[in-house]
Structure formats: C-alpha cells, structure tokens
Amino acid sequence: MIAAIVAAIAALAFMAAEPPPTVLASGGDQHLWFVHRKDGRARLGHIASTMPANEMREGAVLPSGAPEAMTSWEERVYLLYPGHSAVLPRAHILSTTAQRNATTGVWFSVPSDRLELLPALPRTNEDDAARVDLSVESMAASADGPMLIYRGDQSLWRLHRGEWSSVALPPELASASRRRIEAMERGYALLADSGTAGAWERWRPDGDSWSRMALGIDGALDLRPIDGPRRVVLVIGDERRLAYLPDDGAIEFASVDPDEVIAWFSDAPIVLRHEPELSTIRLDPLSGDRQEAVVLRLQRPIVAAWFHLPIIGALAVALLMVVFFVKALRDPRTQSMAVPPAWSPAPVAVRLAALGVDLVPGVILAKLAWGVPWSMVLVPPAFVFEVESAVPSLTALLASVLLSGTSEAIFGRSIGKLMVRARVISLRAEGSTRPTLVQTLARNVFKAVILQMPVLGLFTLLDPTRRGVGEMVSGTAVVRRGIAPSTPPSGQA
C-alpha cells in the first residue's frame, strides 16, 4: 500500500515537471497572445513588439478547462470556451486587452487580474433545442469585435456594440462543408470549399451581395487562416505548409511540424515551442528559413507599475500635507483660530454628504466625455494601475473640484454645502467672512489631492474642529449654524 502511494506521488511529480505544450496562439503587427500550461494551470501569455525579444508577461491565469478557440485584434484577445466549461453552462467568450503604462513602459491586462465576459453567444434557433449547442466552426476578430460561424449554420454572427447580429450567407457558401473566417485589415472574407469538386474559394461581402474568387486549391486539403495583417494560411494535407493566399493562388514558403503552434507576430510568422523551454522561433517571411530559438522570460514584477505619475504625485503631496499639518498644529496663530460662537464645525457625515453631491456633476461629465464604464469613473485615480485607465476618474475629480471651488469663491458654499446648510468661512479675518480667492484656491488644491487618495482624509478626524490639512493651511473652516443665532457672514443672505 505504501509503495503504491509513493509510486502515485512520483507519477504526479513527473507529470508536474512535464508541462503540456502550448495549445493556442494568435497575433498581429504589435501583439502576440498564446495559451500555455504552467504548474498545471492554463495561462494566457502576451508579447508586445515594444518588449525585449526574450520577454513575455502573464496576461491572466485562465479558468478551469481550456479554450477551444482563440483570436485577437491588435491589443485585444478573445478566448472561446465550449459549453459546460469553466464556470458557465453555455459556450461563452472571455476577453482582455493590453495597455502600456506610460511611465514605466510595463504592459498590463485590462481589466486587471480578471477576464471580461462578453454577451452570451447567440442561439441560431431558440425553438430548436438541438441547435443550442452547435459547435463553433470558425472564429476571427475585427476592430468591432469577434465573429464566428456555427458548424452547419447558414449565418455569420458578429458582436458589435455589445449585441450579436447575423449576416445571411449565400446558398453556395451556406451549404459548404468547411468555412473559415479570414480577418483582413479592412473587413473580412470567408474561405470555403464551395467550388467545383470542393475546391476552395474566397468569398467577400460587398454590401448586400458577395463576390467569389477561385483559389486553385484542391478540396482534399484543409485551410486554417493565421491571424495577422497578411493573408497567411496553414495548408494541411500529407504535410503542413504555410502559404500566402492572394486571390490568384497559394504561395507556399515554409513547412510546419504537426505539433507546432503558428501565429503571425510583428513582420513574420512565429513558431511557439514549450519544450525544453517556452520559446519562439521566427520564420523568414520570404524563404521560410528558421532563426535561432529565443527563450522567453517573464517581464519585471507588476509591482513596479505602481510607480506611475498619479501615485508619485499623490505621495509627494501627501508628505507635504503631513508636514503642513504638523506645522499648523504647532503654530500659535493656527491654535488661536477658533470657530465663531454663532457657528459650529460641520459634522463629518454632513461634509461627506455635501461631497457626494458635489461629485455628481464631475462624474457625469467624465462619463459623457470618455464613454467608459461607471467603474472607471468612480475608482480613485491612485488606486488604478494604468495611467490611461486613471484618466476618466481624474477628470471627474478635477471637474468636481473646479465646479465646487468656483461656487465657494463666489457664494461661500458649493451646491452640496447648500443642500446640507453648511458654508465655508475664513478664520483669518474679524468675524466670520467668506474666504478670499487665495484661501479658496489653497483649500481646493488639497481637496483634489485627498480625493485622489481618500485615506488622507483621516487627517480631518485628528483636529477637534474637524478641519483638514487644506483648511488649516488656508485658514478656513466648514461650519453650520450654532445654537445661538447670529448675523450671517458679510455678503451672505
């Protein structure tokens, strides 16, 4: 019994040491995506043309089960999972995109650390249960999104602006036994064995009609388009060959082993290998000659990307805020600045309510201006990895601060403060007057920083008068009417 357990453990260890080969790949001019296995998990790998030749990054750890198809368009990749795989019962597409940090040059997947679930794949006939689980015959991508054809279906399906729409195929194309979607720089085409004696043809949509062109390729061969900017296909017969496929026939230029994974990347086809190490081999696009294998290594840790402009700026200002706060607490002039008897410091809950109201206009403006999901507008900029992804929320904060600050400079209160019956007063003048333009500017500059890193708002709780760093530096306070009534600040109704 013990011997059997030891043997089983040894077998598992051997299996873990022998990772399965790469299974899928898709590429283009700037990006190469591939699925490989490491430590028993399927992982999404990504290489960008700006990376060093031997560098890759891990785009995502994939859900359980392996995708059955993969395609990409520029920086976005699509993974097709069959029905009853991963976490959903129906076939579905998971997607992610790559963005580059403007400061560090490090690439990231967006959304970070997860895959986006696209709208459910369409059912070609809701009333026919037998057609619900049709397998996907071919899949490709364009600038609008993924495209696919179900095996035996008479339509091509396209995902555009979050909705699937169908394109009816001509009878000869619809009845062909093999259809392959061929992505092009502009539009798409279909390769099908719809010619005489099953010969391959290229079909192109032209408005409501289709044009067809014979390719001179025997139907006994199979064709597999290679994602990329050129018309490159894998010709499968007794041997596998890579070929360019213009309208006047195939031009073969390289042979490919049956277990090799091929994708287009940058300016040439790439062979991906997993043994003995994960590596790429570039094929000469003219002669088909193979260059020396390049072993891939993971790029520098993702933590390095935290050092981008919003975070560096916020941390620098945060340190200055701490200095100002400590200095203000020790300054006798600051300690002598008391809220007038007719007023009382606005409670934290009241100030938060006013802040929430003041943020609404900026958030709506940013949403309309950038057309991004609400989550990208509402997350604090300093909590976002990518500089580009932080722009919408940074726009919302700056717009909100600009609007509320302008209102405070003119009326002594913002819309939010008006709704909660609070106002901003100056503590540096006799009585309770409206703050000067310089005071308003100073407090709102610090307010913008605190909104970018909300944790800095904790300084407000350290002062008995509930004044934050910006208010202590500017000599202002947010107040409400006290118990004893008094005349309003000068210039106020």
Secondary structure, DSSP 8 states (H G I E B T S, - for coil): -HHHHHHHHHHHHHHHHS-----EEEE-SSEEEEEEEETTEEEEEEEETTS-TTEEEEEEE--SS--SEEEEETTEEEEEE-TTBTTBSS-EEEEEEEEE-TTT--EEEESTTS-EE-S----S-TT-GGGTT--EEEEEE-SS-EEEEETT-SEEEEEETTEEEEEE--HHHHT-S-EEEEE-SSSEEEEES-SGGG--EEEEEETTEEEEEE----TTSEEEEE-SSS-EEEEESSSEEEEE--TT--EEEEEE-TT-EEEEETTEEEEEE-SSS-EEEEB-TTT--B---EE-EE-S-GGGGG-SHHHHHHHHHHHHHHHHHHHHHH-HHHHT----TTEEE--HHHHHHHHHHHHHHHHHHHHHHH---HHHHHS-GGG-S-HHHHHHHHHHHHHHHHHHHHHHHHHSS-HHHHHTT-EEEESSSSSSB---HHHHHHHHHHHHHHHHSGGGGGGGGGSTT---HHHHHHTEEEEEE-SS-----TT--
